[in-house]
Amino acid sequence: MPTLVSNLHKTVEKLPEQTALIFNEIKIEYGRLLEAVKRLAQGLKELSVQKGDRVALMLPNVPHFCISYYAIMEIGAVVVPFDLMYKEEEIKHRLQDCGADVIIAWVGFQTHVMPAAQAVSKKVTVLFLGERIPQNSFSLTQLIAKSLPLSESVDLADGDLAVINYTSGPLDESFGAELSHAALAANASICRDMLRITFEEKLIAVLPLFHPLGQTLVMNTGFMLGATIILAPRFVPDDAIAAVRNKGVTLLAGVPAMFRSLAAVDLQDQPVPCLKYCVSYSGKLTEEVIRDFEKKYDALILEAYGLTEAGPLVTCNRINRDRKIGSVGLPLLGVEVQIRDDEGTLLRPNSSGEIWINSPSTMSGYHNRPDETQKRLRDGWLFTGDMGYLDEDHYLYVQERKDDIIIKGGFHIFPHEVEEVIARHPAVAEVAVIGIPDSSQGFEVKAFVVLKGDAKTSEAELIVCCEETLPKYKRPQYIEICPSLPKSATGRILKQKLRAKSMEKEKTEQSGPEEAVKAAGVQP
């Protein structure tokens, strides 16, 4: 089976003059891209990076991310993308966990990267992109410039490890999903066929490329076909739309928070006729946002579902099939989706249970976590930890993370049902609902609410709003109005942090004055 590296080589043979990347006003053709890839590959080789070695990658959406990603694979090493929001402790933990030999990072991250690299048990070579490179590190651009192109790529087998993508979450709950060359190439080719992407497409990378969907749907699929990728270092709605309009972008992949922001952009009577379709991943989009976005941009939003462990894309609504609002679409070609109960019994259509996946893009396992791997993989099937159902037409509806379901007095409550009711209040901008321990019910329902701008309401008013719609057992017992919600780099609300916050608050409230002072770190 072709690998991502061999796909890029074939693209260069066919379309060497085609524009591969656009970054601000810089254009890089496929021929020049591959030359830079080979030069960096040779430079890494001269730094003693060998097949199977881990190379961490902590760069924003700039050409050097793509160059580094493919150069690492060119010599058979393993890419380990890092979230740009990582601080020193998280970087150190990931470097130690994956056993990285090298980290390639933007120089702006040096205050976190350098102490982290020096703190791990093995020597880590640091390459920085940018000016004023600190001592005991190397310049990425100088390494590329001074190195001759690699004369021969390393032989790669389908099952060879290519990438370790870490799942999001706290350090002790985040694992590195190991993805083979075959798995990544399969997901990219499936994306190509599903969306009918050709070399004439222009894709915009507003999702960070460290995100699995940014890697697969934007970069890897684009390079496979010879499409042009417009790089956006960070997501700013007005800038993103200006880039779409000025660069002729035809496809945009993002997460719900991005589409909510884009739907609110004032186009000032300047249409965006080039945009054809968008893929929304990792969360629910309301029918209102879909309607407003599609009316404003005259572009189709295709809701999709996937997870890091699956490569990542699993299902998606289709261009040439009926779209069902609220559904994340049909399984991709070659992907099987089933719904099973806690005993593993296959459920009938419209019955809620855990989503199980059998896909050529599934991870090989979690890095150095055999026990966790055994929990999630069995006989080729991946247990996703997500709850949902399939309808009679095999469209998938995702309901909730299994861990997020609230069991109150024996009743199962899906937080999104409560969130949808609170979100209808005109003062509410965002809401997240969790379960908190309760001595009599097992768990109680708590909602965290962020208000719009200068809008005003009260916890009591929001509870009344819930009483008008929700049955008694689903109504929030507690509502906390807060300035913001904790989120990942792509805008996903981190409910585990809200649970931790509630637990800490409860401990503080239950302790006496002396304990509260100690908890705050104040010496009496």
Helices and strands as residue ranges (DSSP letters): H 4-14, E 19-23, E 26-29, H 30-46, E 54-58, H 63-74, E 78-81, H 88-98, E 100-106, G 107-109, H 110-119, E 125-129, E 138-139, H 140-146, E 161-166, G 171-173, E 176-180, H 181-195, E 202-205, H 212-213, I 214-220, H 221-225, E 228-231, H 237-247, E 251-254, H 256-263, E 277-280, H 287-297, E 300-306, G 308-310, E 313-316, E 330-331, E 336-340, E 353-358, E 365-366, H 370-376, E 377-378, E 381-390, E 396-401, G 402-404, E 406-408, E 411-413, H 415-423, E 428-438, E 442-451, H 459-467, G 472-474, E 478-481, H 495-510, H 513-519
